[in-house]
Amino acid sequence: MIKINEHFLKLQTSYLFSTIARRVNEFQQQHPDTEIIKMGIGDATRALPAACVAAFHAAVDEMAADATFRGYGPEQGYPFLREKIAENDYHGRNVDISPDEIFISDGAKCDTGNFQEILATDIVFAVPDPVYPVYVDTNVMAGRTGSFENGRYQNIVYLECTKKTHFIPDLPETPVDLIYLCFPNNPTGATISKADLAKWVDYARENRALILFDAAYEAFIKDETLPHSIYEIDGAREVAVEFRSFSKTAGFTGTRCAFTVVPKDCNAYDSMGNRQSLHALWNRRHSTKFNGVSYPVQRSAEAIYSHAGKQQVAEIIDYYMKNAALIRREMDALGRDCVGGENSPYIWIDAGGDSWSLFDSLLNNAGVVCTPGAGFGTCGNQYIRLSAFNSYENVQNAMTRIKTALK
């Protein structure tokens, strides 16, 4: 008799954004003439940079001729892309990361979910609350949690991020082995200082813990006093794995390309207390279960680091941040407490009550889709998230509708 992994049965009925999509589709069927503006999910709306498109076309042309055709590439990624990432994203900030510590993948979502697979199932892990759901759900699937009760899973250490904590988690009161951090944060848009991030690195070193640091939104940081990488903190190479993505910065949401950094001196421990290289373990897992990102996509990603590519990506980010500034400005004018929108494309807004209620109100009365904070955790119940990923015209229209609905 074939049996299932019963840990999947602990998961809530559906993924947050699937639930939102279902509600929006139901509304659209009932109100077919209403033009809906979606400001919930963080999906890029600007076209790929011209430099990336040109590189994509050139690489496809290579694949069309026997002499330049490429078959399987290295699972870890082509050296030409890994070298560009190391040089531009790390060496340019005086951070010591070598190309062979970088693993090219098809998305940070995949990597943040998959990385826990090489870790023991009986470890204690901590997540911020509110939190990106993938961190929690993949650990539920792996069997690290108990049942879901009163909005939370048993056996998870939840680190509450509230207005009182400036939406930055405090260090755990009980020892933990694995810590998920995301800055600039999804969903709150909050950022962390180097001093506060150093506290986490020190904690991980003292407790032989590991930090999984999601830096998918680092390109949106405008305040240069803020860290773009956890490796800007002394000692982080020993205790942290970092995830980056080209999805929101260069519009690769549909093209799929990202990378994970696993330093060679980052270790975990076996049951006997012996050090084991996480770099070696991830390389083994990556090589076994992944055949690599396609050659044309990697050539397109490489073009991000060209002179023209950097300029074009900066223009895309500025466009989104103009949207974010408008949202933040209008929410402030309405007297709504909010965070984010300054070094992040997300704005976390006080709902003044239940977040799903405000979600329904904005959908029904304004035709605007937000993301209810309750989907990110108990501490998100009183908030909604608005995304800056849209056209400026749509954002203007949405804010006009929201102001009318909320007044």
Secondary structure, 3 states (H helix, E strand, C coil): CCCCCHHHHHCCCCCHHHHHHHHHHHHHHHCCCCCCEECCCCCCCCCCCHHHHHHHHHHHHHHCCCCCCCCCCCCCCCHHHHHHHHHHHHHHHCCCCCHHHEEEECCHHHHHHHHHHHCCCCCCEEEEECCCHHHHHHHHHHCCCCCEECCEECCCEEEECCHHHCCCCCCCCCCCCEEEEECCCCCCCCCCCHHHHHHHHHHHHHHCCEEEEECCCHHHCCCCCCCCCHHHCCCHHHCEEEEEECHHHHCCCCCCCEEEECCCCCEEECCCCCEEEHHHHHHHHHHHHCCCCCHHHHHHHHHHHCHHHHHHHHHHHHHHHHHHHHHHHHHHHCCCCEEECCCCCEEEEECCCCHHHHHHHHHHHHCEECEEHHHHCHHHCCEEEEECCCCHHHHHHHHHHHHHHHC
